[in-house]
Amino acid sequence: MATWLRLRSYRAPRLPPAPAGLGLRPRCSVPAAPALASAQPGRSAGGLAGLSAALLRTDGFVGGRWLPAAAAFPVHDPASGAELGLVADCGVPETRAAVRAAYEAFCSWRGVSAKERSSLLRKWYDLMMQNKDDLAKIITAESGKPLKEAQGEVVYSALFLEWFSEEARRIYGDIIYTPARDRRALVLKQPLGVAAVITPWNFPSAMITRKVGAALAAGCTVVVKPAEHTPFSALALAEVLLHHAAGSVKRVSMELGGHAPFIVFDSANVDQAVAGAMASKFRNSGQTCVCSNRFLVQRGIHDSFVKKFAEAIKTNLHVGNGFEERTTQGPLIDEKAVEKVETHVSDAVSKGATVVTGGKRHQLGKNFFEPTLLSNVTRDMLCAHEETFGPLAPVIKFDTEEEAVAIANAADVGLAGYFYSQDPAQIWRVAEQLEVGMVGVNEGLISSVECPFGGVKQSGLGREGSKYGIDEYLELKYVCFGGL
């Protein structure tokens, strides 16, 4: 999940002179977007031998300089537990300095031509693609996901830069003819300003790149990625979350959690539905906000679906270190995540659910959990009304379309939803009735840079990607011309 806010004004001290011995101390991870391409490499993180020192950054880059931080936190490989390096633990002073640097950059950046913005974003895209293999290795090392998934993530992230490099040249306004004959109305779209971005761990490159890429086309962005247990830098940067932003009327866009339903109707092609379930559920070991979290299967097709789903899990999923070629399921991000999956499984079993396959920690280590399929799941179980964020697929049996839609919509979140049906009338009905921001119809993978990503209810505000995504970073200005 991710939360991000834009700041149009923020008082902060000017940057201090760069101290001596800058390369010997931990730095805060705060890149200043407009200067990324020209940044010089700082101190490299350890534990990732063979990768470019320019890509292994523990330093912070603010206003064209590397800045120190008072403390650092370790980054561990979730598969082995090995320490990969130390990353600076940013505090309030560093964060305020970063926001000030971004604001000062914005004062000149706002006048850059659309073509020049487009060229810079395209250059950033080219750099990511040139270094995609090394970037993928860094993602796998810090998150544990299979290397092939990490490679796909880097390319997907870079595509947002490519997309918005093109959209930067297509920010159009309008001419409105008013009732008065001697007046004309003009609508302009102007950059909003500095964007504060709080990104999630589960998309280390994608969530940063797609948001920063969009913002860069409209203004200037600073990104802070704080340690899990030290969120104060994010608080200083964004005056975090909606009620803090309301006091100064800052525009807020949020992409938060999900609890995606995956509905299989009697008319569905079972093999197609199983393939979609595999793709939707087990990507990144179930640790994405659009992963299916509840499988609602109609009674007439239920047994066949569960049997084939179990066979597919046993045959196609291989748990292991993300760097191993055969691995499709890496570790979860930490032991706390494993404990949540374990809790959901034990709660379901205690209330009558059946473990079809999996159901326990994997022998590889404390952060690994077996891909798990549960049947006989009921709505009172934790996994039926909480987002698990792990490799757990609970199946709930239903009888009617109305029942399925009611179960799917009985959540305070609504990011993605999926359903399988061969009935054209049913497809239209259910697609319109599901209370989610994105719907996959006979499709388990729906994300695309060309399409709007976002949810309804408590899953967030605003949209990322697509032609709609750039609007999050723009202000509308109406200009009235008289005396014509």
C-alpha positions as CSV (number, residue, x, y, z in Angstrom):
1,M,0.0,0.0,0.0
2,A,1.0,3.6,-0.3
3,T,0.0,7.0,0.9
4,W,1.2,10.3,-0.6
5,L,0.4,14.0,-0.1
6,R,1.5,17.1,-1.8
7,L,2.9,20.1,0.0
8,R,2.6,23.5,-1.6
9,S,4.4,25.3,1.2
10,Y,6.5,24.1,4.0
11,R,8.9,26.1,6.1
12,A,12.2,24.5,6.7
13,P,15.8,25.6,7.2
14,R,18.2,26.1,4.3
15,L,20.6,23.3,3.7
16,P,23.8,23.3,5.7
17,P,27.2,23.1,4.0
18,A,28.3,19.5,3.2
19,P,30.4,18.2,6.1
20,A,33.9,16.8,5.7
21,G,34.2,13.0,5.5
22,L,30.8,12.7,3.9
23,G,31.3,9.3,2.5
24,L,32.0,7.7,5.9
25,R,28.7,8.2,7.6
26,P,25.2,6.8,7.0
27,R,22.9,8.9,5.0
28,C,19.1,9.3,4.7
29,S,17.6,7.8,1.6
30,V,16.1,10.9,0.1
31,P,16.8,11.5,-3.6
32,A,16.0,14.9,-5.1
33,A,14.2,13.9,-8.3
34,P,15.4,16.7,-10.7
35,A,19.0,15.9,-10.0
36,L,18.9,12.1,-10.0
37,A,20.6,11.7,-13.3
38,S,23.7,13.7,-12.4
39,A,24.1,12.4,-8.8
40,Q,27.5,11.0,-7.8
41,P,27.6,7.7,-6.1
42,G,27.9,7.6,-2.3
43,R,28.8,4.8,0.1
44,S,27.7,1.4,-1.1
45,A,25.7,-1.1,1.0
46,G,27.5,-4.4,1.7
47,G,26.2,-7.9,1.0
48,L,25.5,-7.5,-2.7
49,A,28.8,-8.3,-4.4
50,G,29.1,-7.7,-8.1
51,L,26.6,-4.9,-8.4
52,S,27.5,-1.4,-9.4
53,A,28.5,0.9,-6.5
54,A,26.4,3.6,-8.1
55,L,23.3,1.6,-7.6
56,L,23.9,0.5,-4.1
57,R,23.1,3.7,-2.2
58,T,22.7,4.1,1.5
59,D,23.3,7.9,1.1
60,G,20.7,10.6,1.0
61,F,20.7,13.1,-1.9
62,V,19.1,16.4,-1.3
63,G,19.5,19.6,-3.2
64,G,22.5,18.3,-5.2
65,R,24.5,17.1,-2.2
66,W,24.8,14.0,0.0
67,L,23.7,14.7,3.6
68,P,24.5,12.9,6.9
69,A,22.0,11.5,9.4
70,A,22.5,10.8,13.0
71,A,21.5,7.2,13.0
72,A,21.1,4.2,10.7
73,F,19.0,1.0,10.5
74,P,20.0,-2.3,9.0
75,V,18.4,-3.9,5.9
76,H,18.2,-7.7,6.1
77,D,17.7,-10.3,3.4
78,P,14.4,-12.0,4.5
79,A,15.5,-15.3,3.0
80,S,18.8,-15.7,4.9
81,G,18.6,-13.1,7.6
82,A,21.9,-11.6,6.5
83,E,22.5,-7.9,6.9
84,L,22.7,-6.2,3.5
85,G,23.8,-2.9,4.8
86,L,22.9,0.2,6.8
87,V,20.5,2.9,5.6
88,A,20.2,6.2,7.3
89,D,17.3,6.8,9.6
90,C,16.1,10.2,8.6
91,G,14.7,12.6,11.2
92,V,12.8,15.8,11.2
93,P,15.7,18.1,10.3
94,E,16.7,16.1,7.2
95,T,13.1,15.8,6.1
96,R,12.5,19.5,6.3
97,A,15.7,20.2,4.5
98,A,14.6,17.8,1.7
99,V,11.2,19.5,1.4
100,R,12.8,23.0,1.3
101,A,15.2,21.8,-1.4
102,A,12.3,20.4,-3.4
103,Y,10.4,23.6,-3.1
104,E,13.3,25.7,-4.1
105,A,13.9,23.5,-7.1
106,F,10.2,23.7,-8.0
107,C,10.4,27.5,-8.2
108,S,12.5,27.2,-11.3
109,W,11.3,23.7,-12.4
110,R,7.8,25.0,-12.9
111,G,8.9,27.0,-15.9
112,V,10.6,24.2,-17.7
113,S,9.0,23.4,-21.1
114,A,6.9,20.3,-21.6
115,K,9.3,19.0,-24.1
116,E,12.2,19.3,-21.7
117,R,10.3,17.6,-18.9
118,S,9.5,14.8,-21.3
119,S,13.1,14.4,-22.3
120,L,14.2,14.2,-18.7
121,L,11.7,11.5,-17.8
122,R,12.6,9.6,-20.9
123,K,16.3,9.7,-19.9
124,W,15.3,8.3,-16.5
125,Y,13.4,5.5,-18.2
126,D,16.4,4.7,-20.4
127,L,18.7,4.6,-17.3
128,M,16.3,2.2,-15.5
129,M,16.2,-0.1,-18.5
130,Q,19.9,-0.1,-18.9
131,N,20.3,-1.1,-15.3
132,K,17.2,-3.3,-14.9
133,D,19.1,-6.5,-14.1
134,D,21.1,-5.0,-11.2
135,L,18.0,-3.2,-9.9
136,A,16.1,-6.4,-9.9
137,K,18.9,-8.1,-7.9
138,I,18.7,-5.3,-5.3
139,I,14.9,-5.8,-5.0
140,T,15.2,-9.5,-4.6
141,A,17.9,-9.2,-2.0
142,E,15.9,-6.7,0.1
143,S,12.4,-8.1,-0.3
144,G,13.0,-11.8,-1.1
145,K,10.7,-12.0,-4.1
146,P,11.8,-14.2,-7.1
147,L,14.2,-12.6,-9.4
148,K,11.9,-12.9,-12.4
149,E,9.2,-11.0,-10.5
150,A,11.7,-8.4,-9.6
151,Q,12.8,-8.0,-13.2
152,G,9.2,-7.6,-14.2
153,E,8.7,-5.0,-11.5
154,V,11.6,-2.9,-12.7
155,V,10.3,-2.9,-16.3
156,Y,6.8,-2.1,-15.1
157,S,8.1,0.7,-13.0
158,A,10.1,2.1,-15.9
159,L,7.1,2.0,-18.1
160,F,5.4,4.6,-15.9
161,L,8.3,6.9,-16.6
162,E,8.0,6.3,-20.3
163,W,4.2,6.8,-20.1
164,F,4.4,10.1,-18.2
165,S,7.3,11.3,-20.4
166,E,4.7,11.2,-23.2
167,E,1.9,12.6,-21.1
168,A,4.0,15.6,-20.1
169,R,3.5,16.9,-23.6
170,R,-0.2,16.4,-23.6
171,I,-1.4,18.6,-20.7
172,Y,-4.1,20.5,-22.5
173,G,-6.4,23.2,-21.3
174,D,-9.8,24.5,-22.7
175,I,-11.4,27.5,-24.3
176,I,-14.9,28.1,-23.1
177,Y,-17.4,30.3,-24.9
178,T,-19.4,32.2,-22.3
179,P,-22.9,33.8,-22.8
180,A,-21.3,37.2,-22.9
181,R,-20.3,38.1,-26.5
182,D,-17.3,40.2,-25.4
183,R,-15.8,37.5,-23.0
184,R,-13.7,34.4,-23.4
185,A,-12.9,31.9,-20.8
186,L,-9.6,30.0,-20.6
187,V,-8.8,26.9,-18.4
188,L,-5.2,26.3,-17.7
189,K,-3.5,23.3,-16.0
190,Q,-0.6,24.3,-13.8
191,P,1.9,22.3,-11.6
192,L,0.7,21.7,-8.1
193,G,4.1,21.7,-6.4
194,V,6.1,19.6,-4.1
195,A,4.8,16.0,-3.6
196,A,5.6,14.1,-0.4
197,V,5.5,10.4,-1.0
198,I,5.3,7.6,1.5
199,T,6.0,4.3,-0.3
200,P,5.5,0.7,0.8
201,W,8.2,-1.9,1.1
202,N,6.5,-4.4,-1.2
203,F,7.1,-2.4,-4.4
204,P,10.5,-0.8,-3.7
205,S,10.9,0.5,-7.2
206,A,7.5,0.5,-8.7
207,M,5.7,2.6,-6.2
208,I,8.5,5.2,-6.0
209,T,9.0,5.4,-9.8
210,R,5.4,5.6,-10.9
211,K,4.5,8.4,-8.4
212,V,7.7,10.3,-8.8
213,G,7.5,10.0,-12.5
214,A,4.1,11.5,-12.6
215,A,4.9,14.3,-10.2
216,L,8.1,15.2,-12.0
217,A,6.2,15.9,-15.1
218,A,4.1,18.4,-13.2
219,G,6.5,19.8,-10.6
220,C,9.1,18.5,-8.2
221,T,9.2,15.5,-5.9
222,V,11.2,14.4,-2.9
223,V,10.8,10.8,-1.7
224,V,11.5,9.5,1.8
225,K,11.4,5.8,2.6
226,P,11.7,5.5,6.4
227,A,12.4,2.5,8.5
228,E,9.3,0.5,9.6
229,H,9.7,1.5,13.2
230,T,10.9,5.1,12.7
231,P,8.1,6.9,10.7
232,F,8.8,10.4,12.1
233,S,10.6,11.6,9.0
234,A,7.5,10.8,6.9
235,L,5.4,12.6,9.5
236,A,7.6,15.7,9.2
237,L,7.6,15.5,5.4
238,A,3.9,15.0,4.9
239,E,2.2,15.9,8.2
240,V,1.0,12.4,7.7
241,L,-2.4,11.2,6.7
242,L,-5.7,12.8,5.9
243,H,-6.6,14.5,9.2
244,H,-3.2,16.1,9.4
245,A,-3.5,17.4,5.8
246,A,-7.0,18.8,6.4
247,G,-5.7,21.5,8.7
248,S,-3.8,23.3,5.9
249,V,-6.1,22.1,3.1
250,K,-3.4,20.0,1.4
251,R,-4.5,17.9,-1.5
252,V,-4.2,14.2,-0.6
253,S,-4.1,11.1,-2.8
254,M,-3.9,7.7,-1.2
255,E,-3.4,4.1,-2.4
256,L,-4.1,2.0,0.6
257,G,-5.0,-1.7,1.3
258,G,-7.3,-4.1,-0.4
259,H,-9.3,-7.2,0.4
260,A,-9.8,-8.4,-3.2
261,P,-12.7,-10.9,-3.9
262,F,-12.2,-13.5,-6.6
263,I,-15.6,-14.8,-7.7
264,V,-16.0,-17.9,-9.8
265,F,-19.6,-18.4,-11.1
266,D,-21.0,-21.7,-12.4
267,S,-20.7,-20.6,-16.0
268,A,-16.9,-20.0,-15.7
269,N,-14.3,-21.9,-17.5
270,V,-12.7,-23.7,-14.5
271,D,-9.2,-24.1,-16.0
272,Q,-9.2,-20.4,-16.9
273,A,-10.3,-19.4,-13.5
274,V,-7.7,-21.5,-11.8
275,A,-5.0,-19.9,-14.0
276,G,-6.2,-16.5,-13.0
277,A,-6.4,-17.4,-9.4
278,M,-2.8,-18.6,-9.4
279,A,-1.6,-15.4,-11.1
280,S,-3.7,-13.1,-8.8
281,K,-3.1,-14.8,-5.5
282,F,0.6,-15.9,-5.3
283,R,2.5,-13.0,-7.0
284,N,5.1,-11.9,-4.5
285,S,3.9,-14.6,-2.1
286,G,0.5,-12.9,-1.8
287,Q,2.1,-9.6,-0.7
288,T,0.5,-7.1,-3.0
289,C,-2.5,-4.9,-2.4
290,V,-4.3,-6.3,-5.4
291,C,-3.7,-9.9,-4.6
292,S,-7.0,-11.9,-4.3
293,N,-7.7,-12.4,-0.6
294,R,-11.1,-14.2,-0.7
295,F,-12.2,-16.8,-3.2
296,L,-16.0,-17.0,-3.6
297,V,-16.9,-20.1,-5.7
298,Q,-20.5,-21.0,-6.7
299,R,-21.7,-24.4,-5.4
300,G,-22.1,-26.1,-8.8
301,I,-18.4,-25.6,-9.7
302,H,-16.9,-25.5,-6.2
303,D,-15.5,-29.0,-5.9
304,S,-13.9,-29.0,-9.4
305,F,-12.3,-25.6,-8.8
306,V,-10.9,-26.5,-5.4
307,K,-9.4,-29.7,-6.7
308,K,-7.8,-28.1,-9.8
309,F,-6.6,-25.1,-7.7
310,A,-4.9,-27.5,-5.2
311,E,-3.2,-29.4,-8.1
312,A,-2.0,-26.2,-9.6
313,I,-0.5,-25.0,-6.3
314,K,1.3,-28.3,-5.7
315,T,2.6,-28.6,-9.3
316,N,3.5,-25.0,-10.1
317,L,4.6,-23.3,-6.9
318,H,8.1,-23.8,-5.6
319,V,9.3,-22.2,-2.4
320,G,12.9,-21.0,-2.1
321,N,15.4,-18.2,-2.2
322,G,14.4,-15.6,-4.8
323,F,17.8,-15.9,-6.6
324,E,17.2,-19.6,-7.3
325,E,15.9,-20.2,-10.9
326,R,13.2,-22.6,-9.9
327,T,11.7,-20.4,-7.1
328,T,8.2,-19.0,-7.6
329,Q,7.5,-18.2,-4.0
330,G,10.1,-16.4,-1.9
331,P,10.0,-15.6,1.8
332,L,7.6,-13.2,3.4
333,I,9.1,-9.8,4.3
334,D,9.6,-10.7,8.0
335,E,8.5,-13.1,10.7
336,K,5.7,-10.8,11.8
337,A,4.1,-11.3,8.4
338,V,4.4,-15.1,8.7
339,E,2.8,-14.9,12.1
340,K,-0.3,-13.2,10.6
341,V,-0.7,-15.9,8.0
342,E,-0.3,-18.5,10.7
343,T,-2.9,-16.8,12.8
344,H,-5.4,-16.6,10.0
345,V,-4.9,-20.3,9.2
346,S,-5.3,-21.5,12.8
347,D,-8.3,-19.3,13.3
348,A,-10.0,-20.7,10.2
349,V,-9.2,-24.3,11.1
350,S,-10.5,-23.8,14.7
351,K,-13.8,-22.6,13.2
352,G,-14.2,-25.5,10.8
353,A,-12.1,-24.8,7.7
354,T,-10.2,-27.6,6.0
355,V,-6.6,-27.4,4.9
356,V,-6.5,-28.7,1.3
357,T,-2.8,-28.1,0.9
358,G,0.0,-26.2,2.8
359,G,-1.1,-24.7,6.1
360,K,2.2,-24.3,8.0
361,R,5.6,-22.7,8.1
362,H,8.0,-24.0,5.5
363,Q,11.2,-25.8,6.6
364,L,13.4,-23.4,4.7
365,G,13.3,-20.8,7.5
366,K,11.4,-18.5,9.8
367,N,10.2,-16.2,7.0
368,F,8.9,-18.9,4.7
369,F,5.3,-20.2,4.7
370,E,3.8,-22.9,2.5
371,P,1.3,-21.8,-0.2
372,T,-2.0,-22.7,1.4
373,L,-5.5,-23.5,0.2
374,L,-8.4,-23.6,2.6
375,S,-11.9,-24.9,1.9
376,N,-15.1,-24.7,4.0
377,V,-14.3,-21.2,4.9
378,T,-17.1,-19.1,6.5
379,R,-17.6,-15.3,6.7
380,D,-16.9,-15.2,10.5
381,M,-13.2,-16.3,10.0
382,L,-10.4,-13.7,10.2
383,C,-9.2,-14.5,6.7
384,A,-12.7,-13.7,5.3
385,H,-12.7,-10.1,6.6
386,E,-9.1,-9.2,7.1
387,E,-6.4,-8.7,4.4
388,T,-3.9,-11.6,5.0
389,F,-1.1,-10.3,2.8
390,G,0.5,-13.7,2.4
391,P,0.2,-17.0,0.5
392,L,-3.2,-18.0,1.8
393,A,-6.2,-18.7,-0.4
394,P,-9.5,-19.2,1.5
395,V,-12.5,-20.6,-0.5
396,I,-16.0,-19.6,0.5
397,K,-18.9,-21.5,-1.2
398,F,-22.0,-19.5,-2.3
399,D,-25.3,-20.2,-4.1
400,T,-26.5,-17.1,-5.9
401,E,-25.1,-14.1,-7.7
402,E,-26.7,-11.7,-5.2
403,E,-25.0,-13.6,-2.4
404,A,-21.6,-13.4,-4.0
405,V,-21.9,-9.7,-4.7
406,A,-23.1,-9.1,-1.1
407,I,-20.1,-11.0,0.4
408,A,-17.7,-9.2,-2.0
409,N,-19.0,-5.8,-1.0
410,A,-19.1,-6.4,2.7
411,A,-15.8,-4.7,3.3
412,D,-14.7,-1.2,4.1
413,V,-12.1,-1.4,1.4
414,G,-12.4,-1.7,-2.4
415,L,-9.3,-1.7,-4.5
416,A,-9.5,-4.7,-6.9
417,G,-12.0,-7.4,-7.6
418,Y,-12.0,-10.3,-10.0
419,F,-14.7,-12.6,-11.3
420,Y,-15.0,-15.4,-13.9
421,S,-18.2,-15.9,-15.9
422,Q,-19.2,-16.8,-19.5
423,D,-22.7,-15.2,-19.1
424,P,-22.6,-11.8,-20.9
425,A,-25.5,-10.3,-18.9
426,Q,-24.0,-11.4,-15.7
427,I,-20.6,-9.9,-16.6
428,W,-22.2,-6.5,-17.1
429,R,-24.2,-6.7,-13.9
430,V,-21.4,-7.9,-11.6
431,A,-18.8,-5.5,-13.1
432,E,-21.0,-2.6,-12.3
433,Q,-22.1,-3.8,-8.9
434,L,-18.7,-4.6,-7.4
435,E,-17.6,-1.8,-5.1
436,V,-14.0,-1.7,-6.2
437,G,-11.9,0.7,-8.2
438,M,-10.6,-2.0,-10.6
439,V,-12.3,-5.1,-11.9
440,G,-10.8,-8.1,-13.7
441,V,-13.3,-10.0,-15.8
442,N,-11.9,-13.5,-16.7
443,E,-8.5,-12.0,-16.0
444,G,-6.2,-12.2,-12.9
445,L,-3.6,-9.6,-13.8
446,I,-5.0,-6.2,-14.5
447,S,-2.4,-3.6,-13.8
448,S,-1.2,-1.5,-16.7
449,V,0.4,1.9,-16.9
450,E,-2.2,3.0,-19.5
451,C,-5.1,2.3,-17.1
452,P,-6.1,4.1,-13.8
453,F,-4.9,2.3,-10.7
454,G,-6.8,3.1,-7.5
455,G,-9.7,2.1,-5.2
456,V,-12.9,3.2,-3.5
457,K,-14.0,3.3,0.1
458,Q,-11.1,3.0,2.5
459,S,-8.8,1.8,-0.3
460,G,-7.8,5.3,-1.2
461,L,-8.3,8.5,-3.1
462,G,-7.2,9.4,-6.6
463,R,-5.7,7.4,-9.4
464,E,-2.2,6.5,-10.6
465,G,-1.2,5.9,-14.1
466,S,-3.2,6.5,-17.3
467,K,-4.2,9.9,-18.6
468,Y,-6.1,10.5,-15.3
469,G,-3.0,10.0,-13.1
470,I,-1.3,13.3,-14.1
471,D,-4.4,15.2,-12.9
472,E,-3.4,14.4,-9.3
473,Y,-0.5,16.8,-9.7
474,L,-2.2,19.7,-11.5
475,E,-4.3,22.7,-10.5
476,L,-7.0,24.1,-12.7
477,K,-7.0,27.8,-13.3
478,Y,-9.9,29.7,-14.9
479,V,-8.9,32.9,-16.7
480,C,-11.7,35.2,-17.9
481,F,-10.9,37.7,-20.8
482,G,-13.1,40.7,-21.1
483,G,-13.4,43.6,-23.5
484,L,-13.1,41.6,-26.6
